[in-house]
């Protein structure tokens, strides 16, 4: 009896140990297959990134619309076998399901489910967001040297392909394509950092316009991010972003898009004309816009003539104001693109609308957008469908001389071969606030010393432009992953 009791106890203990060991082995095997399933899912993510890079390189927005209609993973899940790259043996499978971008966004969502052939019931799911970066993602993106004075305060990223002198306060990163350059703002011809400042280190104030050895190689780059200093968000160089020639393809595409939209009365979204010097567009919060033909303007001040400055709709008479027989009213196009084949003066307010206004004429110098007659404003700035305004000029985006002293501009501004600026009119304006983004081929400028131009300049990047750029606004040529999560 004693032996039987001992044997029973031993059997119970041994069975428990065997069961524990077996469960641990099974758990370990499951952990291995679960980890392998995760790696298979990640392989599917990077395969889709490769697929997008090869299939969509160089595509216009219109071509992308055609691509997404039949793309891999769209309209149902596509399953792909994953093989060992060395032996060619099958390891598992991944399933790709894609939510395509809508016309008002550049974002595609890919959900990839992975599993192994040994444990097909053990699945891991990775979801990523692919986004084609827009030209509206920098507060300042400039292809030339750019200089920010002490009155400048920038909320948003700044980049130049030539170099940056920054004496104001930058709350986000400031980057440059070049590691060093000869700053043209002073006569000391020595190379300074690709991003540098002449602002004195706080608590000292003011600037020193001479060559700054501590802001030049081979010295170590200091962060200069302390309280009240220039680079609150840091600085980095060299950094590559891209060139402005890519925008020309987008301009052609936006003209095609505008031509395909009917606004009523036989009018498309394209307004042409060698019969005038341009159009004046007043955006309205009711979803419509007023448009007039500009017959005469002062090329020095950019002001529309106060006498017979407009041409009536019948082209047989003139008007002195943007009203009456020279005024036409149309709904803002459903696709959001208004294309003008000459100059355009823009003002007004949008409400629950997204619109891109283009000035482009390959055969004429009349390809400028003029601002400042009145403010240009959003109404809805939060939520999943915010207002956005895009202004794209083949030449300049320019603020007129007789602009408001306190001027507010909401929108993404792009000058493809010119610059976003206000000329030096040797006058004084109080404050300029730009809520949006600026992309300029040539150097920007809104202040010319202590008494000329806007005394105070505040530039606030509109974060909505990252996920919701203006309709058909120019984008970069490749999709990038900007959000990753396991679900």
C-alpha positions in Angstrom: 0.0 0.0 0.0 2.8 2.3 0.9 4.5 1.6 -2.5 1.2 2.2 -4.4 0.7 5.6 -2.7 4.2 6.7 -3.6 3.8 5.5 -7.2 0.5 7.4 -7.5 2.0 10.6 -6.2 5.0 10.2 -8.6 2.6 9.6 -11.5 0.6 12.6 -10.7 3.7 14.8 -10.4 5.2 13.3 -13.5 2.0 13.8 -15.5 1.8 17.4 -14.3 5.4 18.1 -15.3 4.9 16.5 -18.7 1.8 18.5 -19.3 3.6 21.7 -18.2 6.6 21.0 -20.4 4.3 20.2 -23.4 2.3 23.4 -22.9 5.5 25.4 -22.7 6.8 23.8 -25.9 3.5 24.5 -27.6 3.5 28.1 -26.3 7.0 28.6 -27.5 6.2 27.2 -30.9 3.1 29.5 -31.1 5.2 32.5 -30.1 7.6 31.6 -32.9 4.9 31.3 -35.5 3.2 34.4 -34.2 6.4 36.4 -34.6 7.0 34.9 -38.1 3.4 35.9 -39.0 4.2 39.4 -38.0 7.3 39.4 -40.1 5.3 38.1 -43.1 2.8 40.9 -42.6 5.7 43.5 -42.5 7.1 41.9 -45.7 3.7 42.6 -47.3 3.9 46.2 -46.2 7.3 46.8 -47.7 6.3 44.9 -50.9 3.4 47.3 -51.3 5.7 50.3 -50.8 8.0 48.9 -53.5 4.9 48.3 -55.7 3.7 51.9 -55.3 7.2 53.3 -55.9 7.5 51.4 -59.2 4.0 51.7 -60.5 3.2 55.4 -59.6 6.6 57.1 -60.2 6.1 60.3 -62.2 2.3 60.0 -62.4 0.1 63.1 -62.4 -2.8 63.4 -60.1 -5.1 62.4 -63.0 -3.0 59.4 -63.8 -3.1 58.3 -60.2 -6.9 58.3 -60.2 -6.8 55.8 -63.1 -4.1 53.7 -61.3 -6.0 53.4 -58.0 -9.1 52.1 -59.8 -7.3 48.8 -60.5 -4.4 48.8 -58.1 -3.4 45.8 -56.1 -5.5 45.3 -53.0 -8.3 47.7 -54.1 -11.9 46.4 -54.3 -11.1 43.2 -52.4 -8.2 41.5 -50.7 -5.3 40.2 -52.8 -3.4 37.3 -51.3 0.3 36.8 -52.0 2.6 33.9 -51.1 5.7 34.7 -49.1 8.7 32.6 -49.9 12.2 32.2 -48.3 14.4 34.4 -50.5 17.3 31.9 -50.2 15.6 28.5 -50.7 12.4 29.6 -52.6 10.4 27.6 -50.1 7.0 28.9 -49.1 6.9 30.3 -45.6 3.4 31.8 -45.4 1.0 34.3 -47.0 -0.1 37.9 -46.6 -3.3 39.5 -47.6 -3.4 43.1 -48.8 -6.5 45.3 -48.5 -6.3 49.0 -49.6 -8.5 52.0 -49.0 -7.8 54.4 -51.9 -7.3 58.1 -51.5 -10.4 60.3 -52.1 -10.0 63.3 -54.5 -9.5 65.6 -51.5 -6.6 63.7 -50.0 -3.3 62.0 -51.0 -3.6 59.3 -48.4 -4.0 55.6 -49.0 -4.5 53.0 -46.2 -3.1 49.5 -46.6 -4.1 46.7 -44.2 -1.8 43.7 -44.4 -2.7 40.4 -42.7 0.2 37.8 -42.4 0.3 34.1 -41.4 2.6 31.1 -41.8 1.8 27.8 -43.4 2.6 26.0 -40.2 0.0 28.0 -38.2 -2.5 29.5 -40.6 -4.9 30.3 -37.7 -2.3 32.6 -36.0 -2.5 35.9 -37.8 -0.9 39.3 -37.3 -2.3 42.5 -38.9 -0.3 45.6 -39.7 -2.0 48.8 -41.0 0.0 51.6 -42.6 -0.8 55.0 -44.1 0.9 55.8 -47.4 0.9 59.5 -48.3 2.2 61.3 -51.3 3.7 64.5 -49.8 2.3 67.7 -51.1 4.1 71.0 -51.9 1.9 72.4 -49.1 3.8 70.7 -46.2 6.3 73.4 -45.5 5.6 76.8 -44.1 8.5 77.9 -46.4 9.9 75.8 -49.2 12.2 78.0 -51.3 14.5 77.1 -54.2 16.7 80.2 -53.5 18.5 81.8 -50.6 16.0 83.1 -48.0 16.6 85.6 -45.3 14.3 86.1 -42.3 14.6 89.3 -40.3 14.2 89.8 -36.5 10.5 90.6 -36.9 9.8 87.1 -38.4 8.1 84.4 -36.3 7.6 81.1 -38.1 5.4 78.2 -36.9 6.1 75.4 -39.4 9.0 73.8 -41.3 11.4 76.0 -43.4 13.6 74.7 -46.2 15.8 76.3 -48.8 17.8 74.6 -51.6 20.4 77.4 -51.5 20.7 78.4 -47.8 18.9 80.1 -44.9 19.8 83.1 -42.8 17.4 83.2 -39.9 17.4 86.1 -37.4 13.8 85.7 -36.3 12.3 82.8 -34.2 11.6 79.4 -35.8 9.3 77.1 -33.8 9.9 74.1 -36.2 12.9 72.7 -38.0 14.9 74.8 -40.5 16.8 72.9 -43.2 18.9 73.5 -46.2 20.1 71.5 -49.2 23.7 72.8 -48.9 26.1 72.3 -46.0 27.5 75.9 -46.3 27.2 79.0 -48.5 28.3 82.6 -49.0 25.6 84.7 -47.3 24.8 87.6 -49.8 23.5 89.9 -47.0 27.0 91.0 -46.0 30.3 91.7 -47.8 32.4 89.2 -45.8 32.8 86.5 -48.5 33.2 83.5 -46.2 31.2 80.3 -46.1 28.7 80.1 -43.3 26.5 77.1 -42.3 23.7 76.1 -44.7 21.3 77.3 -42.0 22.8 80.0 -39.8 21.8 83.1 -37.8 23.3 86.5 -37.1 21.1 86.9 -34.0 23.1 87.5 -30.9 22.9 84.7 -28.3 20.3 85.5 -25.6 20.2 87.2 -23.2 22.0 89.6 -25.6 19.7 91.1 -28.2 19.9 92.4 -31.8 21.9 91.1 -34.7 25.4 91.4 -36.1 25.5 91.7 -39.8 29.2 90.8 -40.2 30.6 87.3 -40.8 29.9 85.1 -37.8 32.8 82.6 -37.3 30.9 80.6 -34.7 28.2 80.1 -37.4 30.7 78.8 -40.0 32.6 75.6 -40.6 34.8 74.0 -39.4 33.2 74.9 -36.0 30.6 72.6 -34.4 27.0 73.5 -35.2 25.3 74.7 -32.0 21.6 74.1 -31.6 20.7 77.7 -30.7 17.4 76.4 -29.4 17.4 78.1 -26.0 14.7 80.5 -24.8 14.3 83.4 -27.2 16.9 82.0 -29.6 16.5 81.5 -33.4 16.0 77.7 -33.8 13.4 76.5 -31.3 12.7 73.5 -33.5 16.3 72.8 -34.4 18.2 73.0 -37.7 19.6 70.5 -40.1 21.7 70.5 -43.3 22.3 69.2 -45.9 18.7 67.9 -46.5 17.2 67.1 -50.0 13.6 68.0 -50.7 13.1 68.4 -54.5 12.9 70.9 -57.4 10.2 73.1 -58.8 10.2 71.8 -62.4 8.0 68.9 -61.4 5.1 71.4 -60.8 4.7 72.1 -64.6 3.2 68.7 -65.1 0.7 69.4 -62.4 -0.3 72.7 -64.0 -1.2 70.9 -67.2 -3.2 68.4 -65.3 -5.1 71.1 -63.3 -6.0 72.8 -66.6 -7.5 69.5 -67.9 -9.4 69.0 -64.7 -10.8 72.6 -64.9 -11.8 72.1 -68.5 -13.8 69.1 -67.6 -16.0 70.9 -65.1 -19.2 72.7 -66.1 -20.1 75.8 -64.0 -23.3 76.5 -65.9 -24.1 78.8 -68.8 -21.5 77.1 -71.0 -18.7 78.1 -68.7 -16.0 75.5 -67.6 -13.7 75.9 -64.7 -11.1 77.5 -67.1 -11.2 81.2 -67.7 -9.0 82.3 -70.5 -8.3 85.3 -72.3 -6.1 87.4 -74.4 -8.9 89.9 -74.2 -8.0 91.2 -70.8 -5.1 91.5 -68.3 -6.7 88.9 -66.0 -9.6 88.2 -63.7 -10.6 89.4 -60.2 -12.0 86.5 -58.1 -14.0 87.1 -54.9 -14.6 83.8 -53.0 -17.9 83.8 -51.0 -18.9 81.8 -48.0 -22.1 80.6 -49.7 -20.1 78.3 -52.0 -20.0 80.7 -55.0 -17.4 83.1 -56.3 -17.7 86.4 -58.2 -15.4 86.9 -61.2 -14.7 90.1 -63.3 -12.5 90.8 -66.3 -9.7 93.1 -65.5 -9.2 95.6 -68.4 -6.6 98.0 -67.0 -4.2 98.0 -64.0 -1.1 99.8 -62.8 1.9 97.6 -63.4 3.8 99.5 -60.7 1.4 99.2 -57.8 -0.7 96.2 -59.2 -3.9 98.1 -58.4 -6.8 97.7 -60.8 -7.7 101.0 -62.4 -10.4 103.0 -60.6 -11.8 104.3 -63.9 -12.8 101.8 -66.5 -10.6 99.1 -64.9 -13.0 96.3 -65.8 -14.5 95.0 -69.1 -18.2 94.1 -69.2 -19.3 90.6 -70.0 -20.4 91.5 -73.5 -16.9 92.8 -74.4 -18.4 96.0 -75.8 -18.1 98.3 -72.8 -16.1 99.1 -69.7 -16.9 99.3 -65.9 -15.3 101.1 -63.0 -16.0 98.5 -60.4 -16.3 94.7 -60.0 -20.1 94.8 -60.1 -23.1 95.2 -62.4 -22.6 94.1 -66.1 -19.0 93.1 -65.6 -19.7 90.7 -62.8 -20.4 86.9 -63.1 -21.2 84.5 -60.3 -20.5 80.8 -60.5 -20.5 77.9 -58.0 -17.1 76.8 -56.7 -16.4 73.7 -58.9 -17.0 70.3 -57.4 -13.5 69.3 -58.3 -12.3 72.5 -56.6 -10.1 73.8 -59.5 -10.5 77.3 -61.0 -7.9 77.8 -63.8 -7.2 81.3 -65.2 -5.0 81.8 -68.3 -3.7 85.2 -67.2 -3.3 87.2 -64.0 -5.8 86.9 -61.2 -6.6 89.1 -58.1 -7.9 86.9 -55.3 -9.8 87.7 -52.1 -12.8 86.6 -50.0 -13.8 83.8 -47.6 -14.7 80.2 -48.1 -17.0 78.1 -45.9 -17.1 74.3 -46.1 -15.2 74.5 -49.4 -11.8 73.4 -50.8 -10.5 75.3 -53.8 -7.4 75.7 -55.8 -7.0 78.8 -58.0 -4.4 78.6 -60.8 -2.8 81.4 -62.9 -0.9 79.8 -65.8 -0.2 80.8 -69.4 2.8 79.2 -71.1 2.6 81.8 -73.9 2.3 84.9 -71.8 4.0 86.7 -68.9 0.5 87.2 -67.4 0.7 84.3 -65.0 0.6 86.1 -61.6 -1.7 85.9 -58.5 -2.2 89.2 -56.7 -3.4 89.5 -53.1 -4.2 92.2 -50.6 -7.3 94.0 -51.8 -9.0 92.3 -48.9 -8.2 89.3 -46.6 -8.3 85.8 -47.9 -9.9 83.6 -45.2 -11.0 80.1 -44.2 -14.1 79.5 -42.0 -13.7 75.9 -40.9 -10.3 75.0 -39.6 -11.0 71.9 -37.5 -12.6 68.5 -38.0 -12.3 65.9 -40.8 -13.3 68.3 -43.6 -11.5 71.6 -43.1 -11.5 74.5 -45.6 -8.4 74.8 -47.7 -7.3 77.3 -50.4 -4.5 76.7 -52.8 -3.0 79.5 -55.0 -0.7 78.3 -57.7 1.0 80.8 -60.1 3.3 79.9 -62.9 5.1 83.2 -62.2 4.6 85.2 -59.0 2.2 85.3 -56.0 2.4 88.9 -55.0 0.9 91.3 -52.5 -0.2 94.6 -54.1 1.1 98.0 -52.9 -2.3 99.3 -51.6 -3.0 96.3 -49.5 -4.5 96.3 -46.1 -2.1 97.4 -43.4 -3.1 94.4 -41.3 -3.4 91.6 -43.8 -4.4 88.0 -43.2 -4.0 85.3 -45.9 -5.2 81.8 -45.3 -3.9 79.3 -47.9 -1.1 77.4 -49.6 0.8 79.7 -51.9 3.0 78.4 -54.7 5.1 80.3 -57.2 6.5 77.9 -59.8 9.0 80.1 -61.6 8.7 83.3 -59.6 8.4 84.2 -55.9 5.9 84.8 -53.1 6.5 88.4 -52.1 5.6 92.0 -51.7 7.8 94.5 -53.6 9.8 97.2 -51.8 7.4 100.1 -52.2 9.3 102.1 -49.6 6.2 102.3 -47.4 5.2 100.8 -44.0 2.5 98.3 -43.3 1.6 97.0 -39.8 1.3 93.2 -39.8 1.2 90.3 -42.2 -0.3 86.9 -41.0 -0.1 83.9 -43.3 -1.9 80.8 -42.1 -1.0 78.1 -44.5 2.2 77.3 -46.5 4.6 79.0 -49.0 6.5 77.4 -51.8 8.6 79.9 -53.8 11.1 79.3 -56.6 12.8 82.7 -56.0 13.6 84.4 -52.7 10.6 85.6 -50.7 10.4 89.0 -49.1 7.8 91.0 -47.1 10.0 93.4 -45.2 12.9 95.7 -46.3 14.4 97.2 -43.2 13.0 98.9 -40.1 10.5 101.0 -41.9 9.6 99.4 -45.2 7.2 96.6 -45.8 5.3 94.7 -43.0 6.8 95.6 -39.7 5.6 92.3 -38.1 5.3 89.0 -40.0 3.8 85.9 -38.5 3.7 82.7 -40.5 1.6 79.9 -39.1 1.7 76.5 -40.8 -1.8 75.0 -41.4 -1.4 71.4 -40.2 -4.6 70.5 -42.1 -2.5 70.9 -45.3 -0.6 67.7 -44.5 -3.7 65.4 -44.7 -5.9 67.6 -46.7 -3.9 69.6 -49.3 -5.9 71.8 -51.7 -7.6 70.0 -54.6 -5.1 68.7 -57.2 -2.3 70.7 -55.5 1.1 69.6 -56.8 2.7 66.7 -54.9 6.0 64.9 -54.8 6.5 61.9 -57.0 6.7 59.1 -54.4 4.5 57.7 -51.7 6.0 57.5 -48.2 4.9 55.6 -45.0 4.0 58.2 -42.4 1.9 56.1 -40.0 2.3 52.5 -38.8 0.3 50.4 -36.3 -0.5 46.8 -35.5 -4.2 46.2 -35.1 
